[in-house]
Amino acid sequence: MSSIIQRIKEFSRSPQGQKAIDSARRAASDPRKRAQATKLLGKLRGRR
């Protein structure tokens, strides 16, 4: 289990990981994208 966490840490420190993090932060700050994500989560929670 710790190897998965270690791989995630390594990825987040890499240039590619930083690019992914930056992209996710920009999407999270966009109100439209945030609404889409909330709607999707609501749908997923409703299936259970």
ZAKOL-383817 format. One line per field, with one value per residue: residue number from 1; chain; residue in one letter; x negated, y, z of N, C-alpha, C, CB in turn. Coordinates in Angstrom, 3 decimals. Atoms other than C-alpha are relative to their C-alpha. Glycine has a CB too. Example, Ala and Ser with C-alpha at 12.3 -4.5 7.8 and 13.67 -1.06 7.14 Angstrom:
2
marvex (1, 2)
pakol (A, A)
marmi (a, s)
n.px (-0.890, 0.820)
n.py (-1.190, -1.190)
n.pz (0.000, -0.060)
ca.px (-12.300, -13.670)
ca.py (-4.500, -1.060)
ca.pz (7.800, 7.140)
c.px (-0.900, 0.770)
c.py (1.200, 1.090)
c.pz (0.000, 0.730)
cb.px (0.992, -0.414)
cb.py (0.027, 0.462)
cb.pz (1.246, -1.415)
! end
This chain:
48
marvex (1, 2, 3, 4, 5, 6, 7, 8, 9, 10, 11, 12, 13, 14, 15, 16, 17, 18, 19, 20, 21, 22, 23, 24, 25, 26, 27, 28, 29, 30, 31, 32, 33, 34, 35, 36, 37, 38, 39, 40, 41, 42, 43, 44, 45, 46, 47, 48)
pakol (A, A, A, A, A, A, A, A, A, A, A, A, A, A, A, A, A, A, A, A, A, A, A, A, A, A, A, A, A, A, A, A, A, A, A, A, A, A, A, A, A, A, A, A, A, A, A, A)
marmi (m, s, s, i, i, q, r, i, k, e, f, s, r, s, p, q, g, q, k, a, i, d, s, a, r, r, a, a, s, d, p, r, k, r, a, q, a, t, k, l, l, g, k, l, r, g, r, r)
n.px (-0.822, 0.854, 0.620, -0.939, 0.097, 1.316, -0.063, -0.804, 0.858, 1.000, -0.680, -0.398, 1.199, 0.541, -0.577, -1.297, -0.909, -0.266, -0.905, -1.319, -0.492, -0.364, -1.219, -1.096, -0.279, -0.712, -1.355, -0.733, -0.322, -1.004, -1.330, -0.718, 0.604, -0.340, -1.397, -0.017, 0.537, -0.992, -1.107, 0.470, 0.098, -1.345, -0.495, 0.694, -0.476, -1.373, -0.030, 0.267)
n.py (-1.189, -1.178, -0.227, -0.796, -1.368, -0.491, -0.283, -1.211, -1.101, -0.221, -0.584, -1.378, -0.843, -0.038, -1.066, 0.454, -0.065, -1.409, -0.444, 0.563, -0.700, -1.345, 0.133, 0.294, -1.221, -0.929, 0.523, -0.146, -1.410, -0.407, 0.312, 0.966, 1.325, 0.408, 0.432, 1.294, 1.009, 0.207, 0.744, 1.366, 0.660, 0.251, 1.149, 1.196, 0.309, 0.462, 1.387, 0.974)
n.pz (0.000, -0.055, 1.304, 0.796, -0.510, 0.416, 1.439, 0.144, -0.424, 1.047, 1.152, -0.291, 0.020, 1.354, 0.834, 0.513, -1.137, -0.268, 1.061, -0.317, -1.179, 0.436, 0.794, -0.925, -0.767, 0.872, 0.190, -1.265, -0.229, 0.980, -0.541, 0.849, -0.212, -1.358, 0.039, 0.695, -0.914, -1.064, 0.605, 0.226, -1.300, -0.446, 0.752, -0.469, -1.357, 0.111, 0.487, -1.073)
ca.px (0.000, -2.790, -4.272, -1.116, -1.342, -5.038, -4.327, -1.641, -4.076, -6.722, -4.230, -3.020, -6.594, -7.332, -6.777, -3.927, -2.329, -2.674, -0.943, 1.928, 2.254, 2.304, 4.966, 7.118, 6.776, 7.862, 10.863, 11.821, 11.778, 14.104, 17.729, 19.100, 16.663, 17.363, 21.107, 20.487, 18.412, 21.040, 23.754, 21.690, 20.953, 24.639, 25.483, 22.847, 24.047, 27.642, 26.766, 25.770)
ca.py (0.000, 2.417, 1.889, 3.356, 6.414, 6.761, 6.603, 9.285, 11.514, 11.045, 11.823, 14.968, 16.253, 15.577, 18.215, 16.148, 15.903, 19.640, 20.215, 17.916, 19.639, 23.072, 21.939, 20.550, 23.766, 25.850, 23.580, 23.749, 27.546, 27.728, 27.989, 26.061, 23.180, 23.139, 22.858, 20.015, 18.152, 18.656, 17.374, 14.312, 13.520, 13.836, 11.347, 8.910, 9.165, 8.576, 5.233, 3.617)
ca.pz (0.000, 0.804, -2.659, -4.228, -2.021, -2.818, -6.561, -6.191, -4.303, -6.988, -9.737, -7.992, -7.815, -11.489, -14.196, -15.630, -12.193, -11.644, -14.976, -13.946, -10.564, -12.198, -14.655, -11.845, -9.843, -12.833, -13.423, -9.747, -9.781, -12.819, -11.608, -14.606, -14.148, -10.424, -11.106, -13.566, -10.992, -8.291, -10.612, -11.535, -7.889, -7.089, -9.817, -8.595, -5.009, -6.108, -7.685, -4.401)
c.px (-0.869, -0.676, 0.907, -0.098, -1.324, 0.001, 0.815, -0.822, -1.027, 0.622, 0.339, -1.189, -0.602, 0.617, 1.382, 1.057, 0.367, 0.970, 1.426, 0.628, 0.469, 1.302, 1.215, 0.370, 0.770, 1.438, 0.834, 0.396, 1.044, 1.392, 0.777, -0.519, 0.341, 1.436, 0.129, -0.478, 0.991, 1.169, -0.385, -0.094, 1.383, 0.616, -0.634, 0.481, 1.412, 0.113, -0.140, 1.230)
c.py (1.258, 0.277, 0.832, 1.462, 0.623, 0.368, 1.267, 1.227, 0.333, 0.660, 1.462, 0.956, 0.132, 1.155, -0.372, 0.054, 1.437, 0.574, -0.484, 0.721, 1.398, -0.017, -0.251, 1.223, 1.014, -0.445, 0.188, 1.450, 0.526, -0.391, -1.027, -1.412, -0.538, -0.528, -1.357, -1.111, -0.318, -0.834, -1.469, -0.765, -0.330, -1.215, -1.298, -0.408, -0.561, -1.435, -1.025, -0.460)
c.pz (0.000, -1.342, -0.900, 0.420, -0.430, -1.475, -0.258, 0.382, -1.077, -1.223, 0.256, -0.017, -1.394, -0.791, -0.546, 1.104, 0.342, -1.028, 0.280, 1.195, -0.374, -0.795, 0.889, 0.829, -0.840, -0.212, 1.262, 0.261, -0.983, 0.502, -0.828, 0.208, 1.387, 0.062, -0.686, 0.930, 1.112, -0.510, -0.203, 1.314, 0.550, -0.687, 0.507, 1.391, -0.043, -0.448, 1.110, 0.689)
cb.px (0.937, -1.049, -0.329, 1.460, 0.134, -1.080, 0.616, 1.274, -0.705, -0.660, 1.272, 0.693, -1.039, 0.253, -0.940, -0.110, -0.622, -1.306, -0.483, -0.116, -1.086, -1.125, -0.150, -0.380, -1.309, -0.713, -0.046, -0.843, -1.260, -0.286, 0.810, -0.126, -1.532, -0.180, 0.867, -0.883, -1.326, 0.508, 0.408, -1.363, -0.765, 0.847, -0.284, -1.512, -0.040, 0.747, -1.095, -0.919)
cb.py (-0.004, -0.171, -1.336, -0.523, 0.024, -1.052, -1.198, -0.086, -0.348, -1.323, -0.788, 0.069, -0.559, -1.339, 0.320, -1.438, -0.678, 0.800, -0.514, -1.512, 0.072, 0.610, -1.134, -1.159, 0.626, 0.126, -1.487, -0.523, 0.841, -0.646, 1.266, 0.385, 0.069, 1.179, 1.045, 0.048, 0.475, 1.353, 0.639, 0.010, 0.883, 1.214, 0.180, 0.235, 1.256, 0.864, -0.213, 0.572)
cb.pz (1.205, 1.083, -0.675, 0.165, 1.542, 0.279, -0.767, 0.865, 1.315, -0.399, -0.329, 1.351, 0.945, -0.720, -1.163, -0.568, 1.209, 0.001, -1.378, 0.295, 1.082, -0.844, -1.016, 0.922, 0.506, -1.342, -0.387, 1.164, -0.098, -1.386, 0.100, -1.477, -0.178, 0.975, -0.725, -1.268, 0.600, 0.539, -1.349, -0.704, 0.991, -0.238, -1.501, 0.015, 0.892, -0.938, -1.006, 1.006)
! end
